[in-house]
Amino acid sequence: MDNIREEIRQYILSQFLPGERSANLQDDTPLLTSGIVDSLGMLRMIGFIEQRFVIEVDAHDATVDNFERIQDIAVFIESKRATRK
């Protein structure tokens, strides 16, 4: 799961926090409620996640609970992968 977290972190840094250091974006940093990622950004991030991790994010999955923090996103991706098997 560490690789998933790091890929998500690098995506967020490149798309939403250019110039920011990786160490400044922790696994538990709020992304949505802090304004780092807005609603359009969330749609872009979901597209990246679907393509990169070969999962489908349904509309009912696109919640703050699943996408608020890097750790939440990683758990969500792992759970989607597990249900595919």
Sequence and secondary structure as in RCSB ss.txt:
>XXXX:A:sequence
MDNIREEIRQYILSQFLPGERSANLQDDTPLLTSGIVDSLGMLRMIGFIEQRFVIEVDAHDATVDNFERIQDIAV
FIESKRATRK
>XXXX:A:secstr
 HHHHHHHHHHHHHHHSTT  GGGS TT  STTTTSS HHHHHHHHHHHHHHHT    GGG SHHHHSSHHHHHH
HHHHHHHHH 
